[in-house]
């Protein structure tokens, strides 16, 4: 004899008993009646060989007709190879996250989740989104943005010959879209199809002096600089440590150990996010000891002239080089790195030691964790030999200048 299907009247009249009991509504759906009289819709089903249970709702908030519709929808999902319970959780997550699914809202949420980025990187990403993406994509629902729309935004920037910025914006937008995928708002990243559709930037070559005689001339010119004392010290220290300009100007006294003769730059200040040790030669220590009475009570080794609370401006060293007569095609603050790399290789130092001291990227993530101290004994010896070599170039140039003056 066939079991009668549950009616709405039977569900309405169901009373609590000593133990919970079930009233079947067919095809796995049943009404679970609790001892206190509460009634819950449940659906039993099998997925991937396992018996599972789907909660559909509370009766009478969910009437019999609606419960049957939800059961039938779950059966459609099962036929499509989807787990109804997992799909329900996904929809719940989407509802929680998608209070505002506009591109701008999702991008700001992504930014907030990436507070681990270096402050300068985070600020630059926010500025680029606000300046180049939000005006055109900000109010668009993120799941409705096509690859063609993103390309149009990028082409607008590319047309201004800002090739590197265009590539950077594509990367940032891609991270926002992938965050949307991870949080259930989107199925795919529309920027993934843009590879090869945009111009690529040529490798940037920073102007640098690498001829030993001209290096000597530059060092003599720096010694004769008559501007701010802190700027002079930055100019004198730059060739001795050959860090990136941003790392130099943001150096803090708390990072410098003059007794141990080393400067430890924390990972958040480094381009690759890995802490870096800079061995300090005797000459570098002497410059810092000379500067310490002037700026040592503050946070930064090279503070801003306008405010001791901020580091030196990113243009200070380059502006000082221009003042010394070196144009943008002659020498830059970043050029001290190329200078050191070229001449240290010519001096016979190993590429490993030089590359580690330059803090260049390490593709192997396990090795990257050890880069901070890798080849450190050799690097200490190299940095002192480099400082002594620069002294000889400076002195050689000085003697040559004096000889020319006598002949004149």
GIFENDA-V360936 format. One record per pair of residues at least 12 apart in sequence whose C-alpha atoms are under 10 Angstrom apart, sorted by the first residue. I is the first residue (numbers start at 1). J is the second residue. Records with the same first field share a line. If there is no record, write none. Layout:
I=J  J
This chain:
3=24  25  26
4=24  25  26
5=23  24  25  26  30
6=23  24  25  26  29  30  31  64
7=23  24  25  64  65
8=25  60  63  64  65
9=64
10=23
11=23  25  31  32  33  39  59  60  63  64
12=39  59  60  63  64
14=31  32  33  34  37  38  39
15=33  34  35  36  37  38  39
16=32  33  34  35  36  37  38  39
17=33  34  35  36  37
18=34  35  36
19=33  34  35  36
20=32  33  34  35  36  37  38  39
21=33  34  35  39
22=34  39  40  41  42
23=39  41
24=41  42  43
25=41  42  43  64  67  68  71
26=43  68  71
27=43  44  45  68  71  72  75
28=42  43  44  45  46  53  54  71  75
29=41  42  43  44  45  53  54  55  56  67  68  70  71  72
30=42  43  44  56  64  67  68  71
31=43  56  57  58  59  64  67
32=58  59
33=59
38=58  59  60
39=57  58  59  60  61
40=55  56  57  58  59  60  61  62
41=54  55  56  57  58  59  60  62  63  64  67  68  71
42=54  55  56  57  58  67  71
43=55  56  67  68  70  71  74  84
44=71
45=74  75  78  83  84
46=78  83
47=78  81  82  83  84  85
48=81  82  83
52=83  84  85
53=84  85
54=71  74  83  84  85  86  88
55=84  85  88
56=68  70  71  74  85  88
57=70
71=84
74=87  88
90=183  184  185
91=184  185
92=184
93=183  184  185
94=183  184  185  186
95=184  185
96=183
97=109  180  183  184  185
98=180  183  184  185
100=139  141  142
101=139  140  141  142  143  180  185  186
102=137  138  139  140  141  142  143  144  145
103=133  134  136  137  138  139  140  141  142  143  144  145  173  176  177  180
104=129  130  133  134  135  136  137  138  139  140  141  142  176
105=134  138  139  140  141  142
106=138  141  142  176  177  179  180  183  185
107=126  129  130  133  134  138  142  172  173  175  176  177  179  180
108=126  129  130  176
109=176  179  180
110=175  176  177  178  179  180
111=123  125  126  172  175  176
113=179
116=268
117=268  269  273
118=267  268  269  270  271  273
119=268  269
120=268  269
121=268  269  271
125=168  169  171  172  173
126=172
128=165  166  168  169  172  173
129=169  172  173
132=153  154  156  157  165  166  169
133=150  153  154  157  169  170  172  173
134=153
135=153
136=149  150  152  153
137=149  150  153
141=185
142=176  177  180  185  186
143=177  180  181  185  186  187  188  189  190
144=186
145=177  186  189  190
146=189  190  191
147=189  190  191  192  193  194
148=190  191  193  194
149=190  191
150=170  173  174  190  191  194
151=170  190  191  193  194  197  198
153=166  169  170
154=166  167  168  169  170  198
155=197  198  199
157=169
158=198  199  200
161=199  201
162=199  201
163=198  199  200  201  202
164=199  200  201  202  203  204
165=201
166=198  199  200  201
167=195  198  199  200  201
170=191  192  194  195  198
171=191  192
172=191
173=189  190  191
174=189  190  191  192  194
175=189  191
176=189
177=189  190  191  192
178=190  191  192
205=334  335  338
206=328  329  330  331  332  333  334  335  336  337  338
207=327  328  329  330  331  332  333  334  335  336  338  339
208=328  329  330  331  332  333  334  335  336  337  338  339  340
209=329  330  331  332  335  336  338  339  340  342
210=331  335  336  338  339  340  341  342  343
211=339  342  343
212=339  343  389  390  392  393  394  396  397
213=393  394  396  397  400
214=393  394  397
215=239  336  339  390  393  394  397
216=389  390  391  392  393  394  395  396  397  398
217=393  394  395  396  397  398  401
218=321  324  325  326  331  393  394  397
219=235  236  239  390  391  393  394  395  397  398
220=391  393  394  395  397  398
221=321  324  325  326  394
222=234  235  236  320  321  324
223=235  236  394
224=324
225=320  321  323  324
226=320  323  324
227=320  323
228=305  320
229=291  294  302
230=291  294  295  301  302  303  304  305  312
231=249  302  303  304  305  312  316  317  319  320
232=287  291  317  320
233=284  287  288  290  291  301  302
234=248  249  287  288  291  301  302  312  316  317  320  333
235=316  317  318  320  321  333
236=283  284  287
237=280  283  284  285  286  287  288
238=284  317  333  334  335  336  337
239=284  333  334  335  336  337  339  340  386  387  390
240=279  280  281  283  284  336  337  340  383  384  386  387  388  390
241=263  278  279  280  281  284  336  337  340  357  358  383  386  387
242=278  333  334  335  336  337  338  339  340  341  357  358  383
243=270  278  333  334  336  337  357  358  359
244=270  271  333  334  335  336  337  358  359
245=314  315  316  317  318  332  333  334  335  336  337
246=269  270  271  311  312  313  314  333  334
247=265  266  269  270  271
248=265  301  302  311  312  314  333
249=300  301  302  303  304  310  311  312  313  314  315  316  317
250=265  269  299  300  301  302  303  310  311  312  313  314
251=263  264  265  266  269  299  300  301  302  303  311  312
252=264  265  296  298  299  300  301  302  303  311
253=288  292  295  296  297  298  299  300  301  302
254=296  298  299  300  301
255=277  299  300  301
256=277  278  280  285  288  301
257=279  280  285
258=280  282  284  285  286  288  289
259=280  285
260=279  280  285
261=278  279  280  281  282  284  285  380
262=277  278  279  280  281  284  285  380
263=276  277  278  279  280
264=276  277  278  279  372
265=277  278  372
266=372
267=372
270=359
271=359  360  361
272=359  360  361  362  368
273=361  368  369
274=359  361  362  368  369  370  371  372
275=359  368  369  370  371  372  373
276=356  357  358  359  370  371  372  373  374
277=356  357  359  371  372  373  374  376  379  380
278=356  357  358  359  372  373  376  379  380  383
279=357  376  377  379  380  381  382  383  384
280=379  380  381  383  384  387
281=380  381  382  383  384  385  386  387  388
282=383  384  387  388
283=384  387  388  391
284=383  384  387
288=301
295=308
298=310
299=311
300=312
304=316
314=333
315=333
316=333
317=332  333  334
318=331  332  333  334
319=332  333
320=332  333
321=333
337=357  358
338=358
340=354  358  383  386  390
341=354  355  357  358
342=354
343=386  389
344=382  383  385  386  389
347=382  385  386  389
349=378  379  382
350=375  378  379  382
352=374  375  378  379
353=374  375  376  377  378  379  380  382
354=375  378  379  382  383
355=371
356=368  371  372  373  374  375  376  379
357=371  372  373  374  375  376  379  380  382  383
359=371  372
